[in-house]
Amino acid sequence: MRRRLVNLLTIYLVVVLGLVLGYYFWIRANTPNTQVVGFFDDIPGTRLVIGSELIVEGEPPLIREGRVLLPFDTVKKHIDPYIWWDEAQKKVIVTTRDRVIRMETGKLEALVNEEPMELQFPPVEENGILYIPIDFLKDFYRISLRYNPEQDVVILDRRNSIYRIGEPISAEALIRTGMSIKEPIVRKFTESELGTQSAELVIFEEYESWYRVRTYEGIFGYIPKADVVVRDIIITQQEPDRFETSPPLPAGKLNLVWDMTYSKKYMEFSREKSPGIDVWSPTWFEIIDREGTVKNRANPEYVAWAHSNGWQVWGHVANAFKDIEGTSIILNSTELRHKVIKQILAYASLYKLDGINLDFENIYLKDKDAYTQFVREITPLLREQGLVVSVAVGVPGGSETWSLSHDRKALGETVDYVCVMTYDQNWPNMGSSAQLDWVEDRLVATLREVPPEKLLLGIPLYTRIWSEEVVDGKVNISYLAALTIDGAWKRVEENDATVVWNPIHGQYHATYEKDGKTMKMWIEDADAVNYKTSLIHKYNLAGACVWAANFANESVWPVFERNLKQIAHYEEWRAQVID
């Protein structure tokens, strides 16, 4: 009996102890953490918040005379990847779609699209760090800026954003460091704050039971959804650009045709109005020395002739292809870039041009960003004059100096049209200039970087002729010339060449024997153009860019007219041309 009582008592004590421990752990698990921690305590200096992020790396912002300055590296990483610092000339350049802003350290005047504008505080260098006056730039960058002196925090938001705004339902609501009531508190509210701006919460992320929010002071944390009322969804509008992309372009796919006018003898105004052409791009402007001098071959009669026929004229601007070092010097000098730009702007205005086509080739790979910067600096100023801006680029892949040195994605984001040079496929080796399957492959690769609505497909009209002979058991290959369409077929007729159509390459391959040598041509003519231009519909491109008018004959322009202006889509082309 006694033993039984002992056993019952033991069981009772175990049960009671279990209940006590269970209650203790239940209380412990469900008792909220009341510890309050300072959100910014571990961050020295002025803090920086950009949208949904607290920026902790790099140097802190500076506050000078009530103005906010951000470190250059912070601006470049989080706001503007294209901001440019010329350390040698102590100049900062900011480019947007419609503005070019030039600032110099220590100077209280900036140039905005060449017009002077007063600065309240200039860029400064302190302890080897360059600081940018973000107050001045906030409207150009389309950001809102607020400084909270109590927390010593700068808060930036992008104006082209959608925000959900909420507020706590009571003073009992708490913001914590994590999604648990056991996490420390980073923000409490008072009754007097409710309904005021200081209690405003920007909601960035939504979870099952919690919101991730930012307070008015820039504190980030988590709050139970049950403790928040969402009262507004604010869509901040992005202001329109100041300038229209003009002039208006013809209907249908665009056809830009380069015209080689390297000397006066090539300037022909007597061509009859050829169909299928929208834009002439004469090779008028070229940088000819390392001082940034732009050679001018322009002719006002040419512009008048083109305009009288309903064509636009986009002046072609080239670097000195053979002087890669000179190009590097110019691209890396803020003053020389500016000098070149001012000359182009003056010529465009003087000759009443409709657009500019930029064609810089043979560039060091290390100068890729510098070329992008040049294009970003000239484009807003050309747009201010009402000009269309286009740029020629190499195909993805290829050599460092002819293809890899073009940042196609960045250039495509900047200009109105990108002309991809889908030709010189095998140059300087023997082979086709642009066989169809290769063109399509390189086009698809380009579309990963440039949107189709901006892309003009390069169409060659020249045919290269090569000779091949065996000498002492060794095959010698020589390049002879670039022929016009008529010139290539004249060689075929005069030499009774063997001609074979290659449907995969979309062109004729011609061979003949002469003087103990085998002559070879991959002919670019109206039939080759027919197949290449079909890709413009297949991939819904903006149009074509043609090198060059000087190689054409009368048969090729009607093909452009039919395929770019009359045929509406790829299946229609297949039905009319193939079936």
C-alpha positions in Angstrom: 0.0 0.0 0.0 2.8 2.4 1.0 4.6 1.6 -2.2 1.5 2.3 -4.2 1.1 5.7 -2.6 4.8 6.5 -3.3 4.2 5.6 -6.9 1.1 7.7 -7.2 2.9 10.6 -5.6 5.8 10.3 -8.0 3.5 10.2 -11.0 1.6 13.3 -9.6 4.9 15.2 -9.1 6.1 14.3 -12.6 2.8 15.5 -14.1 2.8 18.7 -12.1 6.4 19.3 -13.1 5.6 18.6 -16.7 2.7 21.1 -16.6 4.9 23.7 -15.0 7.7 23.2 -17.4 5.3 23.2 -20.3 3.6 26.4 -19.1 7.0 27.9 -18.6 8.2 27.1 -22.1 4.8 28.1 -23.6 5.1 31.5 -21.9 8.7 31.8 -23.0 7.8 31.0 -26.6 4.9 33.4 -26.7 6.3 36.3 -24.8 7.4 38.9 -27.3 11.0 40.2 -27.2 10.9 43.7 -25.7 14.5 44.6 -26.4 14.9 47.8 -28.5 17.9 48.1 -30.7 19.2 51.0 -32.8 19.0 50.1 -36.5 21.9 52.4 -37.5 24.1 51.8 -34.4 26.7 49.7 -36.2 27.0 52.0 -39.3 29.4 54.9 -38.9 28.9 58.3 -40.6 26.0 59.4 -42.6 23.8 56.5 -43.6 22.5 56.0 -47.2 19.2 54.3 -48.2 18.4 53.8 -51.8 14.9 52.3 -52.3 14.7 49.0 -50.5 18.4 48.8 -49.7 20.6 50.1 -46.9 23.9 50.8 -48.6 26.7 49.8 -46.2 29.7 49.3 -48.5 32.0 52.2 -49.6 32.4 55.6 -48.1 29.4 57.4 -46.4 27.7 60.5 -48.0 28.9 64.0 -47.1 26.6 66.8 -45.9 28.0 70.2 -46.8 26.1 73.4 -46.2 22.9 71.4 -46.2 23.8 69.7 -49.5 24.1 66.0 -50.1 27.2 64.7 -51.9 27.6 61.0 -52.7 30.9 59.2 -53.4 31.5 58.7 -57.1 31.8 54.9 -56.7 28.4 54.8 -54.9 26.7 56.8 -57.7 28.3 54.6 -60.4 27.2 51.3 -58.7 23.7 52.2 -57.5 22.4 55.1 -59.6 24.3 55.7 -62.9 26.7 53.0 -64.3 27.7 55.5 -67.0 28.8 58.5 -64.9 32.3 59.4 -66.1 35.2 60.8 -64.2 38.2 62.2 -66.1 40.8 62.4 -63.4 43.4 64.1 -65.5 41.1 67.0 -66.4 39.1 66.8 -63.1 35.8 66.7 -64.9 32.6 64.7 -64.2 30.2 63.9 -67.0 26.7 62.7 -66.6 24.6 61.6 -69.6 20.9 60.9 -69.8 18.7 60.3 -72.8 18.3 64.0 -73.3 21.0 65.7 -71.3 24.8 66.0 -71.0 26.0 67.5 -67.8 29.6 68.6 -67.4 31.0 69.5 -64.0 34.5 70.3 -62.8 35.8 69.9 -59.3 35.9 73.2 -57.4 33.8 75.1 -60.0 30.4 76.4 -59.2 29.2 76.2 -62.8 28.1 73.2 -64.8 27.3 72.9 -68.5 23.9 71.3 -69.3 23.7 70.7 -73.0 26.3 73.4 -73.4 24.3 75.9 -71.4 25.9 77.2 -68.1 24.0 76.4 -64.9 25.0 77.5 -61.4 25.9 74.9 -58.8 25.2 75.4 -55.1 28.1 73.0 -54.4 30.6 71.5 -56.8 32.1 68.1 -57.0 34.9 67.8 -54.5 37.8 65.5 -53.7 38.4 64.7 -50.0 41.0 62.2 -48.8 41.3 60.7 -52.3 37.5 60.3 -52.6 35.5 62.1 -55.3 32.1 63.3 -54.1 29.2 64.2 -56.4 26.5 66.9 -55.7 23.5 64.6 -55.9 21.1 67.5 -55.0 21.9 69.1 -58.3 21.6 65.9 -60.3 18.4 64.5 -58.7 16.1 65.8 -61.4 18.3 64.6 -64.2 18.5 61.2 -62.6 14.7 61.3 -61.8 15.2 60.5 -58.1 13.7 62.0 -55.0 16.1 62.9 -52.2 15.5 63.4 -48.5 17.9 63.9 -45.6 16.9 63.0 -42.1 19.2 64.9 -39.7 17.9 63.1 -36.6 19.0 59.7 -37.8 21.7 61.2 -40.1 20.4 59.3 -43.1 20.0 60.1 -46.7 17.0 58.5 -48.5 16.8 58.2 -52.3 13.9 56.8 -54.3 13.5 56.4 -58.0 10.6 58.4 -59.4 9.7 55.7 -62.0 8.6 53.2 -59.2 5.4 51.8 -57.7 5.1 51.9 -53.9 2.6 50.6 -51.5 2.2 52.9 -48.6 0.8 51.8 -45.2 0.6 52.8 -41.6 0.3 51.1 -38.2 -3.2 50.5 -36.9 -2.2 51.4 -33.3 0.7 52.4 -31.1 1.0 48.8 -30.1 2.4 47.9 -33.5 6.1 47.2 -33.5 8.8 46.8 -36.2 11.3 44.1 -35.6 14.6 43.0 -37.2 13.1 39.7 -38.4 9.8 37.8 -39.0 9.3 36.7 -35.4 8.1 38.3 -32.1 11.3 37.0 -30.6 13.3 39.4 -32.7 14.5 42.7 -31.3 12.4 45.9 -31.9 13.8 48.6 -34.2 10.9 51.0 -34.2 8.0 51.8 -31.9 5.1 54.3 -32.5 3.4 56.8 -30.3 -0.3 57.7 -30.4 0.6 61.2 -31.5 2.5 59.8 -34.6 -0.5 57.8 -35.9 -1.9 59.3 -39.0 1.1 61.6 -39.6 4.0 61.3 -42.1 6.4 60.0 -39.4 4.3 56.8 -39.1 4.3 56.2 -42.9 5.5 52.8 -44.0 6.8 51.9 -47.5 6.0 48.2 -48.1 8.6 46.5 -50.2 8.0 42.8 -49.6 5.0 40.7 -48.5 5.2 37.3 -46.8 2.5 35.0 -45.3 2.1 37.0 -42.1 4.6 39.8 -42.3 5.6 42.9 -44.4 9.1 44.1 -44.9 8.9 47.9 -44.6 10.8 51.1 -44.5 9.9 53.8 -42.1 9.9 57.5 -42.8 13.3 57.7 -41.1 14.8 55.0 -43.3 14.7 52.2 -40.8 14.1 48.7 -42.3 12.3 45.9 -40.6 9.3 43.5 -40.4 5.8 44.1 -39.1 2.9 41.7 -38.8 0.4 42.2 -41.6 -2.4 42.3 -39.0 -0.8 45.5 -37.5 -0.8 47.5 -40.8 -3.4 49.1 -42.9 -2.4 49.6 -46.6 -3.9 52.9 -47.6 -2.3 53.9 -50.9 -0.5 52.6 -53.9 1.7 55.4 -55.2 2.9 55.3 -58.8 5.6 57.9 -59.3 5.5 59.2 -62.9 8.6 59.5 -65.0 8.8 62.8 -66.8 8.8 62.7 -70.6 12.0 63.5 -72.5 12.4 67.1 -73.6 13.1 66.2 -77.2 11.3 64.2 -79.8 13.1 61.6 -81.8 12.7 63.2 -85.1 12.2 63.6 -88.0 9.3 61.2 -88.7 10.3 58.1 -90.7 8.5 56.5 -93.6 6.1 53.6 -93.1 7.4 50.1 -93.3 10.8 48.8 -92.6 13.6 51.4 -92.7 16.3 51.1 -95.3 19.6 53.1 -94.7 22.1 53.0 -97.6 25.6 54.1 -97.1 27.1 56.1 -99.9 30.9 56.1 -100.3 31.8 59.8 -100.9 35.4 59.8 -99.8 36.3 62.3 -102.5 34.4 64.7 -104.7 34.5 62.4 -107.7 32.1 60.0 -105.9 29.5 62.6 -105.3 26.7 61.9 -107.7 23.4 63.7 -107.5 22.0 62.5 -110.8 20.8 59.1 -109.7 17.1 58.6 -110.5 14.8 58.2 -107.6 15.5 54.5 -106.7 12.7 52.6 -104.9 13.2 51.0 -101.5 15.5 53.7 -100.0 14.6 55.9 -97.0 18.0 57.2 -95.8 21.3 58.1 -97.5 24.3 58.0 -95.2 27.2 59.6 -97.1 30.7 59.1 -95.7 31.3 62.8 -95.0 32.9 63.1 -91.6 36.1 61.5 -90.4 38.5 62.2 -87.5 41.8 62.7 -89.2 44.3 63.4 -86.5 45.0 63.0 -82.8 43.8 66.5 -82.0 40.2 65.6 -82.8 40.0 67.4 -86.2 37.0 66.3 -88.1 37.4 66.3 -91.9 34.3 67.6 -93.7 33.4 66.4 -97.2 29.7 67.4 -96.9 27.9 69.0 -99.9 24.7 71.0 -99.5 23.7 70.1 -103.1 23.6 66.5 -102.0 21.3 67.2 -99.1 19.0 69.3 -101.4 19.0 66.5 -104.0 18.1 63.9 -101.3 15.4 66.0 -99.7 13.8 66.8 -103.1 13.4 63.1 -103.6 11.9 62.5 -100.2 15.0 60.9 -98.7 16.7 61.7 -95.4 20.4 62.3 -95.0 22.2 60.8 -92.0 25.8 62.0 -92.1 28.3 59.1 -91.6 31.0 59.9 -88.9 34.1 57.7 -88.7 37.2 57.5 -86.7 40.6 57.1 -88.3 40.4 53.3 -88.8 44.1 52.9 -89.4 45.2 54.9 -86.2 44.0 52.8 -83.3 46.2 54.7 -80.9 44.9 58.0 -82.1 41.4 56.8 -81.6 42.3 55.8 -78.0 43.7 59.2 -77.2 40.6 61.0 -78.4 38.1 58.6 -76.7 39.9 58.9 -73.3 40.2 62.7 -73.4 37.1 64.6 -72.2 38.3 67.7 -74.0 39.0 65.9 -77.3 35.6 64.1 -77.2 34.0 67.4 -76.6 35.9 69.0 -79.5 34.8 66.3 -81.9 31.2 66.5 -80.7 31.0 70.3 -81.2 32.2 69.9 -84.8 29.6 67.3 -85.6 26.9 69.4 -84.1 28.0 72.4 -86.1 28.1 70.4 -89.4 24.8 68.7 -88.8 23.2 72.1 -88.3 25.0 73.8 -91.2 24.0 71.1 -93.7 20.5 70.6 -92.4 21.1 66.9 -91.8 18.3 64.6 -90.5 20.5 62.2 -88.6 24.0 61.1 -87.8 25.5 57.6 -88.2 28.4 56.8 -86.0 30.9 54.3 -87.2 34.0 53.8 -85.1 36.0 50.7 -85.9 39.4 49.3 -84.9 39.2 50.3 -81.3 41.1 48.8 -78.4 39.1 46.5 -76.2 40.1 48.6 -73.2 38.4 51.6 -74.8 35.0 49.9 -75.1 33.5 52.0 -72.3 35.2 55.2 -73.5 33.5 54.7 -76.9 30.1 54.2 -75.2 30.8 57.4 -73.2 31.4 59.3 -76.5 28.1 58.0 -77.9 26.3 58.9 -74.7 27.7 62.4 -74.8 26.9 63.2 -78.4 23.4 61.5 -78.6 21.4 63.9 -76.3 22.9 66.9 -78.1 22.0 65.5 -81.5 18.5 64.8 -80.3 18.3 68.4 -79.1 18.9 69.4 -82.7 16.1 67.0 -83.9 18.4 64.4 -85.4 18.1 60.6 -85.4 21.1 58.9 -84.0 22.4 55.5 -85.2 25.6 53.6 -84.6 27.3 50.8 -86.5 28.5 47.8 -84.6 30.4 44.6 -85.3 28.7 41.2 -84.8 29.1 39.3 -81.5 32.3 37.4 -81.4 35.2 38.1 -83.6 38.3 40.1 -82.9 39.0 42.3 -79.9 39.4 45.5 -81.9 36.6 45.1 -84.5 33.8 43.3 -82.7 34.4 42.9 -78.9 35.2 46.6 -78.5 31.5 47.5 -79.2 29.2 47.3 -76.2 26.1 46.6 -78.2 23.8 46.5 -75.3 24.9 49.8 -73.9 24.9 51.4 -77.3 21.5 50.0 -78.1 20.1 51.6 -74.9 21.5 55.0 -76.0 20.8 55.5 -79.7 17.7 55.2 -81.9 19.1 52.6 -84.3 21.9 50.0 -84.2 23.4 49.0 -87.6 24.9 45.5 -87.2 27.5 44.9 -89.8 26.7 41.3 -90.8 29.3 41.1 -93.5 33.0 40.6 -94.0 32.3 37.1 -92.6 35.7 35.6 -93.6 37.8 38.7 -94.1 40.8 38.8 -94.5 40.6 35.1 -95.5 39.0 33.8 -98.6 35.3 33.0 -98.5 31.8 34.5 -98.6 31.2 38.0 -97.4 27.9 37.1 -95.8 26.4 33.7 -96.3 22.8 33.5 -95.2 23.1 30.9 -92.4 26.0 32.9 -90.9 24.1 36.1 -91.1 21.1 34.6 -89.3 23.3 33.1 -86.6 25.1 36.4 -85.9 21.7 38.2 -86.0 20.3 35.9 -83.4 23.3 36.5 -81.2 22.9 40.3 -81.6 19.3 40.2 -80.6 20.4 39.0 -77.2 21.9 42.4 -76.7 19.8 44.8 -78.9 16.0 44.9 -79.2 14.7 44.1 -82.7 12.8 47.4 -83.0 16.2 49.2 -82.9 18.1 46.8 -85.1 19.1 47.4 -88.8 20.5 44.3 -90.5 23.7 44.8 -92.5 23.3 43.9 -96.2 26.4 43.9 -98.4 26.3 44.6 -102.1 30.0 44.0 -102.9 31.5 40.8 -104.1 35.1 39.9 -103.3 37.1 38.1 -105.9 39.9 35.8 -104.9 42.6 33.8 -106.7 44.0 30.4 -105.8 47.0 28.8 -107.3 49.4 26.0 -106.4 53.1 26.9 -106.4 55.6 24.2 -105.4 52.9 22.2 -103.8 51.7 25.1 -101.7 48.3 26.8 -102.2 48.6 30.6 -102.5 45.5 32.7 -102.0 45.2 36.3 -103.0 42.5 38.9 -102.6 42.0 40.9 -105.9 39.2 43.4 -105.6 35.7 44.2 -104.3 33.4 44.2 -107.3 30.0 45.8 -107.9 27.0 43.6 -108.7 27.4 44.2 -112.4 31.1 43.8 -112.2 30.8 40.4 -110.6 28.4 39.1 -113.3 30.6 40.6 -116.0 33.5 38.5 -114.8 31.2 35.4 -114.9 30.1 36.1 -118.5 33.6 37.1 -119.8 35.2 33.9 -118.3 32.4 31.4 -118.8 32.5 30.8 -115.1 30.8 27.8 -113.4 28.0 29.2 -111.2 26.1 27.2 -108.6 23.3 28.5 -106.3 23.8 27.4 -102.7 20.4 27.5 -100.9 22.0 27.3 -97.4 24.3 30.2 -98.1 21.6 32.1 -100.1 24.0 33.1 -102.8 25.8 32.1 -106.0 29.3 30.6 -105.9 31.3 31.3 -109.1 34.6 29.7 -110.2 36.7 29.9 -113.3 40.3 29.4 -114.4 42.6 32.2 -115.6 46.3 32.4 -116.1 46.8 29.1 -114.2 44.8 30.3 -111.2 41.4 29.4 -109.9 39.2 32.5 -109.4 36.4 32.3 -106.8 33.5 34.6 -106.0 30.6 34.4 -103.6 28.2 36.8 -105.3 26.1 39.4 -103.5 23.3 40.4 -105.8 19.5 40.9 -105.9 18.9 37.2 -105.2 21.2 37.2 -102.2 19.5 40.4 -101.0 16.1 38.8 -101.3 17.0 36.1 -98.9 18.9 38.3 -96.4 16.1 40.8 -96.2 13.6 38.1 -95.4 15.3 37.8 -92.0 14.1 41.4 -91.3 10.6 40.1 -91.3 11.4 36.8 -89.7 12.8 38.5 -86.6 10.7 41.7 -86.8 13.7 44.0 -87.2 13.5 47.8 -87.7 15.0 47.4 -91.2 18.2 47.2 -93.2 21.5 49.0 -93.6 23.3 48.6 -96.9 27.0 48.8 -97.8 27.0 50.4 -100.2 25.1 52.2 -102.9 28.3 52.4 -105.1 28.1 48.6 -105.6 24.4 48.4 -106.5 22.7 48.0 -109.9 19.2 48.7 -111.0 17.9 45.2 -110.2 18.6 45.4 -106.4 16.5 48.4 -105.3 13.1 46.9 -106.3 13.9 43.9 -104.1 14.3 46.3 -101.1 11.1 48.0 -102.1 9.1 44.8 -102.3 10.6 43.1 -99.2 10.8 46.1 -96.9 7.8 48.2 -98.0 5.2 45.9 -99.7 5.6 42.6 -97.9 4.1 42.8 -94.4 5.5 39.6 -92.7 7.8 36.6 -93.1 5.0 34.2 -94.1 3.9 36.5 -96.9 7.5 36.6 -98.2 7.7 32.8 -98.2 4.4 32.6 -100.1 5.4 35.1 -102.7 9.1 34.3 -103.1 9.5 30.6 -102.3 6.1 29.0 -102.9 
